[in-house]
Amino acid sequence: MELFWGILSIKSITFLTFCVFAIAAFGYLLGRITIKGVSLGTAGVFIIALLFGAFFYTRLGQQLVVTFTSESLDHALKTTYVSNALKIVENVGLVLFVTSVGFIAGPGFFGDFKKNFKSYILLGLVIILFGGLSCAACIVFDAKVYGRPFNETAAMLVGLLSGSLTSTPAFSAAKATVASELEDIVAVGHGIAYLFGVVGVVLFVQIIPKLAKANMEEERAKLTSSNEATESKITGTEAELDAFGFCAFAIAAILGVFVGCIKFGNFSLTTTGGCLLVSLLLGYKAKIGNVSFTPKESTLKVFRELGLMFFLIGAGVAGGASFVKYFQWVYFIYGIIMTLVPMIVGYLFAKYVLRLSLLNNLGSITGGMTSTPALGTLIQTAGTENVASAYASTYPIALIAVVLVSQILILIFK
């Protein structure tokens, strides 16, 4: 058996680092542009990442090269590393962001969930149900109008659904369910819809408070009641593992990744769900014995923003390449429909049937749409971290539901 060693050059690492921070710099500048009080915020990083991927993905691939050497071979075999490198950036960002959100939401999560758990479950199911129904309607329409085979159309549009909901688990489940020759079609659909799936929800959570002429001080006050009892739990003398809470954060991330890898049949919580669950529990518990397991608030805020930035860059650059290559207007429109219909129906259902407060409503919408970037924007818009509790409560329900709906749609239109 041959032993191969992979060597990633310092030049390649430096070039990737330069690109990541260049995208971040221009992305934040774009995100600062405000029109009538609405801005892209951190989602500006995603737009720049998409553009970078569209125009420079090949160039990036030429630079990110790994040389493999073998003891029995005199020559070196080369392969591009760009896809894996971007996935590393994306996953590191996801772990940082979701673990931070869990710690932030943890203290008030269980009180809020106990108070509103029926509403969160119903809302998560309603959002995914209408996402699935809109996808099914688009499949039937596309097959009838364009005469494409149902199985190919279903593969493309279920990919669009996962992109519209920015749901990696649904994307993975759809690829695992379709025939092997249709996996690339699912990937294309996911890439096409991902753009509006991110930007649409980011803009929605900013526009709705303005249309409602909401008093943010009053809305923030409605969120605090369920947190007051739990925030006072941290009392007495505590030993800290380190000054900033890096060690506690790292332990939560490690445990979260392991939990996310546990499979129940074809289903798993994934890295997102695993890190969210573990950090929620540690954030709620706050300490084990006399040892604090709560990172500093300033640490969590920095990691949350840094993680979101890395996540959007990794996903955006990879998505930009496939977006341009396979883009068709009709698929992009389908993606818009699959983003707007469940989001609007979910918002109206939460407001008029469940009667959730505005920020609880929008926090639940970001969770129901499984939209990590929109949560970051909503926290900035709301001016409080407490909206993360509603996201964390609705997210697991939506996560499970969207995976099941994606698989059911493919089986129905096989």
N, C-alpha and C positions, 0 to 999 in steps of 0.2 A: 504494500500500500504506500503510495507516494505521499510525502509530506510537503505541503505548500506553505509558504510564508507570504502574507500580504503586507506590502509596504505602501502607505499613503504618504506622499512627499510633503515636506514642510511647505513647499510652494503651493500645493493643492489646498492644504489647510488654511494657509494665509489668504488665498484667493476666496475661499468659501466664507471665511470670517469677514473679509472686506465686503463681499456682496451682501451678507446678512445685515451688517450695520448700515450700509448704503441704502438698502431698501427701507430699513427702519427710519433713517433720518428723513428721507423724502416722503415716506408714508405718514409720519407724524406731522410734517409740514402740510401735506394735503388734508389730513384729518382736522387741522386747525381752521380751515376755511369754513366759515359759517354763513349760511344763507337763511335769513329770517329765523335765527335762533337754532337752526338744525345743522349739524355737522356729522361727518363720518367718524370722527374720533379715531380710535385705534383701528377701525375698519379701513381707514385710509392706507394703513400698512398692507392690508390684503389687496387693495386695488393696485398699488405699486408692485406688489409681489406677482400678481397676475400679469401685469404688463412686462415685468422682467422675464417671467417664464415664457411669455409669448415671443419675445424678441431675442432673448439671450440664453435660452435653455440649452441649445446646441453648444454655444460657446462655453457654458458652465460645464457641460459634459466633457468637453475637450480638456478642460483644466483639471477636473476631478478624476484622476486616473490612479488606479492601484496597480502596482507591479507585483506579480506573483512569481516567486522564484522556487525552483525545485532542486534538491540535492543531485538528482540524476539528469537534469536538463541544463544545458549551457545557455539557453536563451530564456528570456523573460516573457511571460504571457501577460497581456494587458487587457484590462476591462474597465469600462466606465463605472464610476461609483456614484454618479449624481443622484439616482433615485434613492439609494439607501442613505446617502448623506442628508438629503432633504427630509427623509422619514425620521432620521435621528433628531434633527432640529425640531420637527413637528411634535414628536413624542416627548422630548424633554420639555418643550413648552406646555404640552397638555398636562404632564405630571405637575409641573410648577403651578399652573393656573388652578387646576381642579383641587389639588391638595390645599392650596391657599383658601379657596372658596369654602371647602369643608371645614377648616379650622375657624374661619370667620363666621360661618353659619351655625357651627356646632352649639354654642351656648344657648341660642334661642330656638334651635331646630325642633327639639322634641316637644316643647311647649306649644310652638306654633303648629306642628304637625298634629298633635293631639286635638287642638282646637279646630283645625280646618281639614283633617285628613280625608273626610268624605268628599269635600270640595276638590281637593288636589287630585284624588283618584279619578273623580268624574271628569274633571277638566282635562287631565292627561289623556283619558280614553276618548273624549269628544274630539280633541285636536287630531289625534292619530286616525280616528275613524273617518273624519271628513277629509283628511289627507289621503287616506286609502280610497275613499269614494271618488274624489276628484281625479285620482290616478286611474281608477277603473274606467271612468267616463272618458278620459283622454285616450286610453288604450282602444276602446271601442270606436271612438271617433276617428282616430288615426288609421286603424285597420280598415274601416269602411271607406273613408275618403281617399286614402292613398293606396289601398289594396295590399298593404304589407302583411306578411304572415303574423298571426297573433303571437306566436312564441317570440319572434324577433322584436315586435312592437312592445310586448310585455317586458322583455329584458331591458330595452332602452328606457321605457317609462318608469319602471321600478328603480332603475338607476337614477333617473331624474328625481324620483320621490326621495331617495336617500340624500341626494344633493340638496334638494329644496329644504330638507329638514336638517342639513349638515350632520347626518347621522352615519358615522363610520360603522357601528354595529349592523345597521340595516344594509349598508353597502356590502359588508362582508357576508351577511346572511344571503343576500340576493345572489352574489357571485357563487356561493356554495350550492344554491338551489337550482340554478339554470344549468343547461347542458354546457359542457366545457367549451364548445365552440362559440358560445354566446357570452362568455365572461367579459371579453373586451368591450362588447356593446354596453354592458352594465356600467363598466368603468367610464366609458365615454359619456353616458347619460349623467352619471354622478358629477363629472367634471363640468359639464355644460350648465347644470342647475345650481352648482355650488355658489357661483358669484351672487346671484340674486338671493339665494338662501341665506347668505351672510348679510349682505347689504340691506335686503328688504326688512329683516327683523330689527336690525340696528336702527334704521330710520323709523320704523313703526313705534318703538319704545320711546323715541324722542318726540314724534309728531303727536301721538295720542294725548299726552299731558297738556300740550299746547292747545289742541282742539277742545279739550275738556276744560281749559282755563283753570287748571288745578292749582290749588294753594299747596305748595310742596311742604311747607311747615306743618300744615294740618295733616297731610298725607303721611309724612314721616312719623307724626305722633301716633297715628293709628297702628304703626308697626311695632312700637316699643313695648306695649303692654305685655306681650308674651315673652319678652326677653328679660324683663326686670328681675324676675324671680331667680333666673339662672345665672345672671351676670354676677350676683353677689356671692356665688358659691366659692370663689377663690379666696380663701381666708387662711390665716395662720402663716407660720414660717415655711418657706419652700426652698428646696435646693434646685438650682437651675443647672441643666446639663452644659449649657454654654450661654454666653451673654446675649446672643441674638435669637436663640431657639433653633439654630440650624440642625442640631442633632435630633431634636424631637421631630422636626420637619422631615429629615431624611428617613427616620424610622417609619413615620407614617407613609412616606412615598414607597419605601421598600415593601412594607406589608401590603399596601394598596395594589402594587403591581402583582404580587403573589396572589392576592384574593381575586384580582381581575383575570388571572390565568385559569382559575378553576372553571371547569366546563360541566354543564348539566345537559347532556346530549350535545346538540349543536349550539347551545346558548351559553354565553359567559357574560359577566359584568363588564368585561374589557378593562383596559387601564383606567378609563374615565370613571366607570362605576366603582371599581375597586378602590381607587384613591379617594374618591368622594366618600364612600362608606366609612373607610378607616379614619379619615381625617374628621368626619362628622362625629364619630364616637370619641376620638381623642379630644376634639374641641369641646365636646359636651362634658366629658369626664374632667378635663382641665389638668388633673394631676393623678399620679399613681403613688400612693403613700405620701411621702413628703417631697416627691420629685415632680417638678412642673413639666408638663408635656404640652404647654401652650407657647408657641413662638411669639416673639414680640409683634405687636400690631404693625409697627413700621416694616418689619421683615415680611409679614404676610402681604402687605400692600405692594411692596416692591416686587416680590415673587409673583403675585397675581398679574401685575402689568407686564413684567418681563416674560412670563409664561405665555400670556395671550399674544404678545408680539412674536415670539418664536413660533408658536402654533400657526399663526396666520401667514408667516413667511414660508414655513415648510409646506403648508397646504397650498398656498397661493402660487408659488413658483411652479410646483408640479402641475397644478390645475391649469395654469396659463398656457402650457404647451399643448395640452389636449383640447382646451377650449377653442383655440384658434384653428386647430387642425380639423376638428369635427363639428364645428359650430353650424347649426341651421336655425333659422329664425323660429320655425314652428316648434322645435324642441325647447328653445329658450322661453317661448310663450307658455308652453305646457309647464315648465318649471315655475314661472311666475304664478300661474294658476294654483299649483300645488303648494306654493308658499303662502299666498294671500288667503285662499279659501279657509284652510284650517285655522290660520291665525286670527282672521276677522271673526269667524264663527266662534272660536274659543273665547275671544275677548268679549263678545256680546253675551255669550252663555255665562261667563264668569260675572259680568256686570249685572245682568238683569235676572238671571235664574239663581246663581249662587250668591250674588250680592257681595262679592269680595271688594275690599277697598282697592283703589286704583293701583297702588304699588304692589299689593299682594297679587292683584290681577296680572299686572305686567311681569312680575317676577315669575309667576306660574306659567305665563305664556312663553317666556324664554326657556323654562324647563320643559314645557310640553313640546316646544319646537326643537328641543335638544340643541339650543343655540348658545354655545359658549361665548362667542364674541358679543352677542347682544346683552348678555349678563354684565359683561365689563362696561358696556355703554350705559346700561340702566343704572348701575351703581353710581356712575358719574352724574347722570341726569337726576337721579333721586337724591343724591347727596347723603346716602346712608348705605352701610354694608348690610343692613337687615333684610334687604330684598333677596339676598342670597338664600335665605331660609325657604322662601317660596319656590325658588328655582330648584333647590336640593330636594324639596318634598315632591315636586311634580316630575322631575327628571327620571327617576327609576321606573315610574309607571309608563311614561312615554317610551323609554328605552326598550322595555320588554314588548310593549304594544307594537312599535314600529317594526321590530324584527319579525314578529309574527305576521303582521299585515303584509310585509314585503314577500314573505314566503308563500302566504296564502294566495296573493295576486298572481304570482308566477305559476303556481299549481293550477289555479282556475283557468288561466289563459295559455296553458301548455300547448 
